[in-house]
Amino acid sequence: MTGRRADLGDEELLRAHVDGDPEAFGELVRRHQDRLWAVALRTLSDREEAADALQDALLSAHRAAARFRGDAAVTTWLHRIVVNACLDRVRRRKSHPTVPLPDGGRDDGVRGTEPAAPPVDHDTALVVRQALAELPAEQRAALILVDVQGYPVADAAVMLGVAEGTVKSRCARGRTRLAGLLGHLRPQRANTQVAPPRAQVSSLTPRNPQRLDDVPSGSARGDGGKEER
């Protein structure tokens, strides 16, 4: 039966879950958990917060599956719920300082593996992550979906629940702000040209991320609020 589920499409798995198959949703989560976890981690810049947001989002998707209308791909629908859960947490903690991402090699007891940064320049990658964490939540989410995860603007717009032009605007403003935050990198190496903000952000996570084992699975308490423009 497990092998048969693996042959099913996303919508078929979701339908099977709605029809009472107790394993179908788990198979769907295993199929997309890598990117969902990466989006949550990059958006919140904190492993524990990201794990909680992802669990909230998956619980929400688990409960709301019967309301899936098929207007977009299942993976787009899942990403939208995850992004909304993350943005809700960002808004609730506005007065709380953002904690930088811990080193991927450190075991802090939270399940899930941090998307690997390129080994070429780990220090620069860390600075870029910290700069990303300083962006407004909506700009950060747009940049992560488009520049880090490599989604087309049209897909990112559906995930964020906004117009394509809004995604483009948020990405442009985010890149401009990153350029200011990362400007101090330029004089550090006289003979090295520092990559522009978009290239630096894109380097944080491979476009085809490695398999992330033990990503928290579960589901969320709500669908998450709609993103503000």
C-alpha positions, -999 to 999 in steps of 0.1 A, spaced: 0 0 0 29 24 8 44 18 -27 10 25 -42 7 58 -24 41 68 -37 28 65 -72 -2 89 -65 -2 125 -74 -4 152 -47 -41 159 -53 -48 121 -52 -30 119 -19 -49 148 -5 -82 133 -17 -73 100 -1 -66 117 32 -100 134 30 -115 100 23 -100 85 54 -66 71 44 -46 75 76 -12 74 58 -19 96 28 -12 129 44 21 117 59 32 106 24 23 141 11 43 157 39 73 135 33 72 145 -4 74 182 3 89 186 37 123 197 25 112 229 9 85 236 35 111 233 63 136 255 44 110 282 38 100 282 75 136 282 87 147 310 64 116 331 71 119 329 109 157 326 113 152 304 143 150 266 143 127 263 173 103 289 160 104 274 125 97 239 138 67 252 157 54 272 127 58 242 104 39 219 128 12 246 131 9 249 94 8 211 87 -19 207 113 -38 234 97 -34 218 63 -44 184 78 -76 199 91 -84 221 61 -77 194 34 -114 190 26 -116 227 17 -88 225 -9 -104 236 -42 -77 228 -66 -72 265 -77 -35 260 -74 -11 230 -70 -11 212 -37 25 222 -30 16 259 -36 -13 255 -12 10 240 14 36 267 10 10 294 14 -2 279 48 35 276 60 43 312 49 12 325 67 20 306 98 55 320 98 44 356 91 18 353 120 47 344 143 68 373 130 40 398 136 34 384 172 71 388 181 77 423 166 90 436 199 113 406 204 149 408 189 155 384 160 179 355 168 204 348 141 205 313 125 227 289 145 255 271 128 242 241 108 267 218 124 255 225 159 230 201 175 207 222 196 181 194 202 156 207 176 147 182 150 154 190 113 185 199 94 194 234 84 197 239 47 234 238 40 252 270 31 279 269 4 313 259 18 330 285 -2 324 315 21 305 305 53 312 338 70 296 358 42 266 334 41 260 340 78 262 377 74 236 375 46 213 354 67 215 380 95 208 407 70 178 388 57 165 386 93 165 424 95 141 428 65 104 433 70 87 400 71 68 404 38 100 413 19 119 385 35 92 359 26 91 371 -10 129 370 -14 131 335 2 105 321 -22 119 337 -53 156 341 -48 164 313 -23 138 286 -33 137 296 -69 99 297 -74 85 318 -103 70 351 -93 36 338 -103 38 308 -79 52 330 -51 23 354 -56 -2 326 -50 17 313 -19 17 348 -4 -18 356 -15 -8 389 -33 -5 401 -68 26 393 -89 35 430 -90 35 431 -52 59 402 -51 82 419 -76 80 451 -56 88 434 -23 117 416 -39 131 448 -54 127 467 -21 143 438 -2 173 436 -25 178 473 -23 177 471 15 201 442 15 225 461 -6 226 488 21 230 462 49 257 443 31 276 473 18 303 468 44 314 436 27 327 454 -3 360 469 11 369 437 29 387 421 0 405 444 -24 408 418 -52 374 402 -48 341 414 -62 312 409 -38 282 393 -54 251 415 -57 224 409 -31 203 386 -53 233 363 -59 242 364 -22 207 355 -11 204 327 -38 236 311 -25 221 304 9 203 273 -2 207 251 -33 178 253 -57 175 215 -53 179 212 -15 192 180 0 168 156 17 160 168 52 154 139 76 133 141 107 117 174 98 89 179 123 57 165 110 23 174 124 -1 201 116 -12 236 126 -38 253 147 -50 276 119 -46 285 83 -27 317 93 -36 353 86 -35 369 52 -4 388 44 -4 425 45 8 445 16 
